[in-house]
Amino acid sequence: MKPLAEAELHTYIDGALSEGARAEIEAWLASHPEDAERLRAYAEQNALLRSLYNPVLDEPVPAALLAVRPHAGLRYAAAAAIFALGIGLGWIVRGMFNTPQMPPVSLARLAATAHVVYSPEVRHPVEVPAGEEEHLVNWLSKRLGTTLKAPKLAPLGYELVGGRLLSGPQGPVAQFMYQDTRGQRLTLYVSRQRGEPRDTAFRFSQEDRVSVFYWVDGNFGYALSGEIRKEQLLQVAEVVYKQLNP
Amino acid sequence: MDRRLIIEHIPRLRRYARALVGDRYVADDLVQDTLERAWNKFYLWRPGSDLRAWLFTIMHNVFVNQARRRRYEIEQAMEEVPAVSVRATQSEQLELQDVDRVLRSLSPEQREVVLLVAVEQLTYEEVSGALDIPIGTVMSRLSRARERMRQLLGAQGVMPLKVVK
């Protein structure tokens, strides 16, 4: 019996063998128990990996993936241009954001940029402080044309600092800022989304040091940004989502 | 162009992405980037050729570029809760978690080959084409990855059903 190449052994568990080849390998394995044991373990790996990941096939496909359309790639150009030119020149690329069905990834980028700009502010982190929360929420609600809420994150250690109105590609944007006792800040960015109302799953984006969880709910996009660990941020994002969708 | 052609493949792209990067959100971002690139390059796809293999090639390229740029390996630093929901008994559950952990310990190059062969059930030739590597490299990566997984799974005594009193 001629020795079998390693590749031929793998062929045995990965299918697509002729009858002759199969018989040859089986004869080899009968007299080489170590190889037989090894192949048994590999076949078991196949089975375990399939049972681990096949359930993904049964999950509903997130709306954002079904919404992907040709030429959405322009968002890369738009995002890169904004970073290169700075927010001050943002109006130049504004036209690019009018691409139909732009996916919400740029939401994360915009939110992270706003987070980086305002969260380090010592004296003027917000326009309206938490002391005037009612006024803040009414004002931002009026400007965005919806009823906003500032989520209560105190149970997670984050107190409302206040909020401000920003300008985004779809018009006014609300930013709420929170802070824990160590001065770690989180911002919640709320902006109107273009196109048909839809809902997306939570999505995550790492924008340099800023972690962002973002989602679209109806006509509005929400993005929670912070320079904290992803799983901590997810915990907060889940609470925010629940409070906004009681 | 027919959108349904690509949309049909999304569940399998998501399965592969999830297995490849571990984290659900990162995986769906990878799928989204792949779909965008696929749409914009759809004119490069030859009708009649294997669309699925073509999509895996695109995903591979996006993955490689992003791993370089955005550190997709972020999940390795984190102890993830199981990334997928599975109906399994407790011992099977443990076994699955162990397999997932061992899968994460492979290099991204080895992980790609193992998953394309074991989960996506591509032929070696298709894997060679999708990853743009010679078939000999496919076989050596597959062989090393499987042996490493076997060693790690065996060495940790993680097959709870086989523990002897």
Interface residues (C-beta under 8 A of the other chain):
Chain A: E6 A7 H10 T11 D14 G15 A16 R38 A41 Y42 Q45 N46 L48 L49 R50 S51 L52 Y53 N54 P55 V56 L57 E59 V61 P62 A64 L65 L66 V68 R69 P70 H71 A72 G73 P103 V105 A201 F202 R203 F204 S205 Q206 F213 R229 K230 E231
Chain B: M1 I7 I10 P11 R12 R14 R15 R18 A19 D23 Y25 V26 D28 D29 V31 Q32 L35 E36 R37 W39 N40 F42 R70 R71 I74 M78 V84 S85 V86 R87 A88 E92 E95 L96 V99 D100 L103 V114 L115 V117 A118 V119 Q121 T123 Y124 M139 L142 S143 R146 E147 M149 R150 L153 G154
